[in-house]
Amino acid sequence: MRFEVVVRTDEDGYYVATVPELPGCHTQAKSLDDLMNRIKEAISLYLETEGGSTAGSFVGVQVVEVETA
């Protein structure tokens, strides 16, 4: 199975990976290599515990600008 993974950095410099199709499926690591290994493990565990069900299909990421006061 293939899943899209969103990768970002947090305020502490960690890489954070989230799988939009699998609610609650995320992990973090100091390096991208470690992150990819960890997210693969997280996906496998998610599919084991959830019986292979997914929430839906990932559509994309949009950027929204909001002015603040």
N, C-alpha and C positions, 0 to 999 in steps of 0.2 A: 504494500500500500504506500501511496505517496501523500505527504502532507506538506502544506506551506507552513513555514516557521517564520515568525516575526522576531527579529533580533534587534535589541537596543542596548544602550548602556545605562546604568543607574548612577546615582550621585556618588557612589563609592568606587566607581570605575569597573564594576562587574558587568559582564555581558549577561543579558537576560533573554531567554528564548521562551516564546509563547506560541502555542498551536491554536489558532482561532477556531478550528473545527472541533476541538476537544476542550470544552470548558474546564478550567482548572488545571490544565496540563501545561506546566511551565517549569523552568529550572534556571539556575544561574551558575556562572563559572568565571574565573579570572582570565582564561584564554578561549579563543574561538574553537580550537581543537577539542578542549575539554567540554565546552558547551555543546558541541555537536554530538559527542559521545553521550553526554548526559540527557539531551533531549530525545535521542533515539531510545534510551532506556526508559525515560518517562513515558514516551508514546507506547512502548511495549507494555509497560505496567498498566497504563490507562486502559488499553484494549483488553488486557487480561481481566481487569476488575470490572469493566463496564460491558463485558461480553462482546466486544467488537463494534458496539454502536457508536455512531458519530452524530453530532448535533446538526450538521448541515454542511454546505459547501462554502469555502472561503471565497469571497468575491474580490476583495482588494483593500487597499489602504488609501484613504483620502486625507488630504491636508486641509485643515480649516483654520482660518485666521480670525481671531476674536480680539477686538480692542478692549483694553482694560482701563479702568478709571485711575 
